[in-house]
Amino acid sequence: MAVLPKISSREVVCSRFCDLFAAMPFETSASSTEAMRKMKQAICKLETEEGRTAGLSLQPQPGDVILATPPKCGTTLICAIAHSLRSQGDMSFEEINIVIPCLEMAWDSGLKDLDNNNQAGHRPRLFKTHSWYHDCPKGDGVRYIVVARNPLDAGLSFYHFLGGWFFDPGEISVDEFLQEFMLARGAPVNSMQNASQWHNMASWYPYRNDDNVLFLFFEDLVAHHKANVDLIADFLQVENDSEELRAIAVEQSTIAHMKKFPTKYDEHVLKEARNEACGLHPRAGLDGRSAGKVREGKIGHGAKALAPETLQAFKKKWDEVMLPSTGYRSYEEFRMGVNTELGRKFSEESTSSRIEKMSPLARCEID
């Protein structure tokens, strides 16, 4: 069992539910802009205590699979792959979050009864969550697919995702967003709070070798797409599995295919249900200004967009959380080490060099 670092005074949060999503929405530094304060005040209303409690209290059934990722670490990509495999490529769903409910947000989106959620009869039942291991529902015969990602790239993706939804593009700088929002999160003191990405990854790390856990990396999902679809298919053990079905899952989880069906992946069910409660325009995040969850992105470019002090803060966070929990000094070392430990050799060519050779469209970002 990994030992998580002691929570610093900066990371201590009050028990009020409003603190769950933004970590410390009203505990901002003197340099915080008005836009940042407004964003935190709005985003803390995205989930309700009733809804979050209901979702994390799910009693999963034997055979259920929970897709566990920190925010912006390939959640939508892994959902597209898993649903395609279990449904034989069925694309009739209205929105992915209806057939693969998010535990923390399903109740507030109108999906009130997760325990009896039939998911159009598809098996295994799939649920997604951003919770760390300690708050994730457990049960006999329940399996988990965990996806990690470079925090620098995840942070930049988070910024683009919320821009145009919770704040106007350019109103908040990427460095302020990461310093005041992403880096401000720590280890939750109760289930009403979200873990930082570092604490999230560290919490799942001890279980990477468990038979009921498939531990993946976003970068490999992109650079070694087919090989990772095979890993997921082997893990899910769906009925009528075949090479033809796996090929369909590969195609349906490409950015080119998913861009043909934008409303199936745009979070519109949640936005329509919660925008007004957050004090936002009813169409916020649905008017084309938000980057959404499927966009042409860049892997490994997070570091190029950030100020030196922000990069140093990311390094400090890694050293405080991931280094003592895993022994790895960097994300790349972590990814390579875990893949080696799990016996994965997708290619003799490194993932980073493989990504650089891919076309801009293929270097996708499906979060």
matplotlib code that plots the C-alpha trace (Angstrom):
import matplotlib.pyplot as plt

x = [0.0, 1.5, 1.8, 0.2, 2.0, 0.7, -1.7, -0.1, -1.9, -2.3, -4.3, -6.6, -10.1, -13.3, -16.0, -18.6, -19.8, -19.0, -15.3, -15.5, -15.0, -12.6, -10.7, -10.7, -13.1, -13.2, -9.7, -7.9, -4.6, -4.3, -3.3, -6.4, -8.4, -12.1, -12.6, -10.9, -13.0, -16.2, -15.2, -14.6, -17.9, -19.8, -18.0, -18.6, -22.3, -21.9, -22.5, -24.8, -24.0, -27.1, -26.0, -22.4, -23.3, -25.8, -23.3, -20.4, -22.8, -23.4, -23.5, -21.8, -22.8, -20.4, -19.1, -19.5, -16.5, -15.6, -13.6, -11.5, -9.5, -8.5, -10.2, -9.0, -7.0, -8.8, -12.1, -14.2, -11.6, -11.7, -15.6, -15.8, -13.5, -15.3, -18.8, -18.0, -16.6, -19.5, -22.2, -20.9, -20.4, -23.8, -23.9, -27.6, -26.9, -27.9, -24.8, -22.0, -22.7, -26.2, -24.9, -21.8, -23.0, -20.5, -20.9, -20.4, -22.7, -25.3, -27.9, -27.6, -27.9, -31.2, -30.0, -31.3, -31.2, -27.7, -28.1, -30.8, -29.3, -29.7, -27.5, -29.7, -29.0, -25.3, -22.9, -20.7, -22.3, -19.9, -19.6, -17.0, -15.6, -12.9, -12.7, -9.5, -9.3, -10.4, -13.8, -14.5, -17.3, -16.0, -17.6, -17.0, -16.4, -16.1, -13.3, -11.5, -9.8, -7.5, -6.0, -3.1, -1.8, 1.0, -0.3, 1.0, -1.0, -4.0, -3.9, -3.7, -6.7, -8.7, -8.1, -9.3, -12.3, -13.6, -12.8, -15.9, -18.0, -17.1, -15.0, -14.5, -11.4, -8.5, -10.2, -8.0, -4.5, -3.4, -0.8, -3.4, -5.8, -3.2, -1.9, -5.2, -7.3, -5.4, -2.4, -4.6, -6.2, -4.7, -5.7, -9.5, -10.5, -13.9, -15.7, -17.2, -13.8, -11.9, -8.3, -5.6, -4.4, -1.2, -3.1, -5.5, -2.8, -0.9, -4.0, -4.5, -0.8, -0.7, -3.3, -1.7, -1.0, -4.3, -6.3, -9.3, -7.4, -6.2, -3.8, -3.3, -1.7, -3.3, -0.2, -0.2, -3.9, -3.0, 0.4, -0.4, -4.2, -4.8, -2.6, -4.4, -7.8, -6.7, -5.7, -9.1, -10.9, -9.0, -9.9, -13.6, -14.1, -17.2, -19.5, -18.9, -15.4, -13.5, -10.9, -13.7, -15.2, -11.9, -11.3, -14.7, -13.7, -10.5, -12.3, -15.1, -12.6, -10.6, -11.0, -12.1, -15.0, -16.0, -16.0, -18.8, -21.0, -20.2, -23.4, -22.7, -19.6, -20.2, -21.6, -24.8, -27.0, -25.0, -24.7, -28.4, -29.2, -26.7, -25.8, -28.4, -27.7, -24.1, -25.3, -24.3, -26.2, -28.3, -26.3, -22.9, -20.4, -22.8, -22.3, -19.1, -16.7, -15.8, -13.1, -15.3, -14.1, -13.0, -10.5, -7.3, -4.8, -1.1, 0.6, 3.7, 3.1, 1.9, 5.4, 5.8, 2.7, 3.6, 5.6, 8.8, 7.3, 4.3, 6.5, 8.4, 5.2, 4.3, 7.7, 7.3, 3.8, 5.3, 8.1, 5.7, 3.1, 4.2, 7.9, 7.3, 4.3, 5.9, 9.6, 9.5, 11.0, 9.0, 5.8, 7.7, 9.7, 6.5, 4.8, 7.8, 8.3, 4.8, 4.6, 7.8, 6.6, 3.3, 5.2, 4.0, 6.3, 4.0, 6.9, 10.7, 10.0, 9.4, 5.9, 7.1, 8.9, 6.0, 3.6, 5.8, 5.6, 1.9, -0.3, -1.8, -5.3, -4.0, -2.3, -5.7, -7.0, -10.2, -10.8]
y = [0.0, 3.4, 5.9, 9.2, 12.4, 14.3, 17.1, 20.5, 23.5, 24.8, 21.7, 21.6, 22.4, 23.0, 20.4, 22.5, 20.8, 23.9, 23.1, 19.7, 20.7, 23.7, 22.4, 25.8, 28.0, 30.8, 30.4, 32.3, 34.1, 37.9, 37.8, 35.9, 37.7, 38.4, 36.0, 33.2, 33.9, 33.8, 30.6, 28.8, 30.1, 28.8, 25.5, 24.5, 24.3, 21.8, 18.9, 18.6, 16.8, 14.6, 13.7, 13.0, 10.9, 8.9, 8.1, 7.2, 5.0, 2.8, -0.9, -2.3, -5.7, -8.6, -8.0, -4.2, -2.2, 1.2, 3.5, 5.5, 8.5, 11.9, 14.7, 15.2, 12.0, 10.2, 9.5, 10.0, 8.0, 5.0, 5.2, 5.2, 2.1, 0.2, 1.0, 0.0, -3.3, -4.2, -3.0, -4.5, -1.0, 0.4, 4.2, 4.7, 6.3, 10.0, 10.9, 8.8, 9.8, 8.2, 4.8, 5.1, 7.3, 9.4, 8.4, 11.9, 13.7, 11.2, 12.1, 15.8, 14.9, 13.1, 9.5, 8.9, 5.1, 3.9, 0.6, -0.5, 1.3, -1.2, 0.7, -0.4, -4.0, -3.8, -5.9, -5.4, -2.4, 0.5, 3.5, 6.3, 8.3, 10.9, 9.8, 8.4, 4.8, 5.3, 6.8, 4.6, 2.0, -1.6, -5.0, -8.6, -9.2, -5.5, -4.5, -1.2, 0.4, 3.2, 5.8, 8.1, 11.1, 13.6, 16.3, 19.1, 18.0, 17.2, 20.6, 22.4, 20.3, 21.1, 24.8, 24.6, 22.4, 24.9, 28.0, 29.1, 27.3, 28.6, 31.5, 33.4, 32.3, 34.6, 35.9, 33.6, 32.8, 29.2, 29.7, 31.3, 28.4, 25.8, 27.5, 28.5, 25.5, 22.3, 22.7, 23.8, 20.4, 18.0, 14.8, 14.8, 14.9, 13.4, 12.0, 15.4, 16.6, 15.7, 14.5, 16.2, 14.4, 13.4, 12.0, 10.2, 8.4, 7.6, 6.1, 3.6, 2.8, 0.0, -1.9, -1.8, -5.6, -6.7, -9.1, -6.8, -3.7, -2.6, 0.3, 2.3, 5.6, 8.2, 8.6, 4.9, 4.9, 7.5, 6.2, 2.5, 2.7, -0.8, -2.5, -0.8, -1.6, -5.2, -4.9, -3.4, -6.1, -8.9, -7.3, -6.8, -10.3, -9.2, -11.7, -12.2, -10.8, -10.9, -9.1, -7.5, -6.1, -4.8, -3.0, -1.3, -0.2, 1.2, 3.2, 4.4, 5.8, 7.9, 11.6, 11.7, 9.3, 11.0, 14.5, 13.2, 12.9, 15.9, 15.8, 12.3, 13.4, 17.1, 16.8, 18.5, 16.5, 17.7, 21.3, 21.6, 20.2, 22.3, 25.5, 27.7, 26.3, 27.4, 30.9, 30.4, 31.1, 28.0, 27.5, 28.0, 25.5, 24.6, 27.6, 26.5, 28.5, 25.6, 23.2, 20.3, 16.8, 15.8, 18.2, 18.2, 18.5, 18.1, 15.5, 16.7, 20.4, 21.3, 22.3, 24.7, 26.7, 27.4, 29.9, 28.6, 29.1, 26.9, 24.2, 24.3, 24.0, 20.9, 19.4, 20.2, 18.5, 15.4, 15.3, 15.7, 13.1, 10.7, 10.3, 9.0, 6.9, 5.3, 5.9, 7.4, 10.9, 11.9, 11.1, 9.6, 7.4, 6.4, 5.4, 3.5, 1.8, 0.6, -0.6, -2.5, -4.0, -5.1, -6.7, -4.3, -3.7, -2.1, -1.2, -0.8, 2.8, 5.1, 6.5, 10.1, 9.6, 7.7, 10.5, 13.1, 11.2, 11.1, 13.5, 16.4, 14.8, 11.5, 13.3, 13.5, 14.6, 12.9, 13.6]
z = [0.0, -1.0, 1.8, 0.7, 1.8, 4.8, 3.7, 3.9, 5.4, 1.8, 0.9, 3.9, 2.8, 4.8, 4.8, 3.0, -0.2, -2.2, -1.8, -3.6, -7.2, -7.1, -4.0, -2.4, -4.3, -1.8, -0.5, -3.2, -3.1, -3.1, -6.8, -7.9, -10.6, -10.4, -13.3, -11.3, -8.2, -10.3, -12.0, -8.7, -7.3, -10.3, -10.7, -7.1, -7.9, -10.7, -8.4, -5.4, -2.2, -2.7, -6.2, -5.4, -2.3, -4.4, -7.1, -4.8, -2.8, -5.8, -5.0, -8.1, -9.4, -10.2, -13.7, -13.6, -14.8, -13.5, -15.7, -13.3, -14.5, -13.2, -15.2, -18.7, -18.8, -21.7, -20.0, -23.2, -25.2, -22.9, -22.8, -26.6, -26.8, -24.0, -25.2, -28.8, -27.7, -25.3, -27.7, -31.0, -32.3, -31.4, -32.0, -31.3, -27.9, -27.4, -25.4, -24.0, -20.4, -20.6, -21.4, -19.3, -16.3, -14.3, -10.7, -9.3, -11.8, -13.0, -10.3, -11.1, -14.8, -14.3, -13.9, -10.4, -10.1, -10.9, -9.0, -11.5, -14.5, -17.4, -19.9, -22.9, -22.0, -22.8, -20.8, -18.9, -17.2, -17.4, -15.0, -15.0, -12.2, -11.4, -7.7, -6.3, -5.1, -1.6, -2.6, -5.6, -5.1, -4.4, -4.7, -5.4, -9.1, -9.9, -12.3, -12.9, -15.9, -14.7, -17.0, -16.1, -18.1, -17.9, -15.5, -17.6, -20.7, -18.6, -17.0, -20.3, -21.6, -18.4, -19.1, -22.7, -21.6, -19.0, -21.2, -23.0, -20.4, -17.0, -18.1, -21.3, -23.3, -22.4, -19.3, -17.1, -18.0, -18.2, -15.5, -13.1, -13.8, -13.1, -10.0, -8.5, -9.5, -10.5, -8.2, -5.3, -5.0, -2.6, -0.7, 0.0, 3.7, 2.8, -0.3, -1.1, -2.3, -5.4, -5.2, -7.1, -10.2, -8.4, -5.4, -7.7, -9.6, -6.4, -4.9, -7.8, -8.2, -5.5, -7.4, -10.9, -10.8, -9.4, -11.7, -11.6, -12.5, -16.0, -15.6, -18.8, -20.0, -22.2, -24.3, -25.1, -26.0, -28.7, -29.9, -29.7, -30.2, -31.6, -29.0, -26.2, -27.7, -27.6, -23.9, -23.1, -25.1, -23.4, -20.0, -20.7, -22.2, -24.0, -25.8, -29.5, -29.4, -32.7, -34.7, -36.7, -33.5, -32.3, -35.6, -35.2, -31.7, -33.1, -35.8, -33.5, -31.0, -33.5, -33.4, -37.1, -36.3, -33.0, -34.6, -36.9, -33.9, -31.7, -29.6, -28.5, -26.6, -25.7, -22.1, -23.2, -20.8, -17.8, -19.1, -19.8, -16.4, -14.3, -16.1, -14.6, -11.1, -11.6, -12.5, -16.2, -19.4, -20.3, -23.4, -21.8, -23.2, -26.0, -28.2, -29.9, -27.7, -25.4, -26.7, -25.7, -25.0, -28.6, -30.1, -32.1, -29.3, -28.6, -26.4, -24.7, -25.4, -21.9, -20.8, -23.8, -22.9, -19.2, -17.2, -15.5, -12.0, -13.0, -14.3, -11.0, -9.1, -11.1, -10.4, -6.7, -6.6, -8.2, -5.7, -2.8, -3.9, -6.6, -5.8, -2.3, -3.4, -6.4, -6.4, -9.9, -10.4, -13.4, -15.2, -18.2, -15.8, -14.1, -17.4, -18.7, -15.4, -15.0, -18.6, -18.2, -15.0, -16.6, -19.6, -22.3, -25.3, -27.8, -30.0, -29.9, -30.9, -27.9, -27.5, -27.7, -31.0, -32.4, -31.5, -33.1, -36.4, -36.4, -38.3, -36.4, -36.7, -35.4, -32.5, -31.0, -27.6, -26.7, -23.0]

ax = plt.figure().add_subplot(projection="3d")
ax.plot(x, y, z, "-o")
ax.set_aspect("equal")
plt.show()
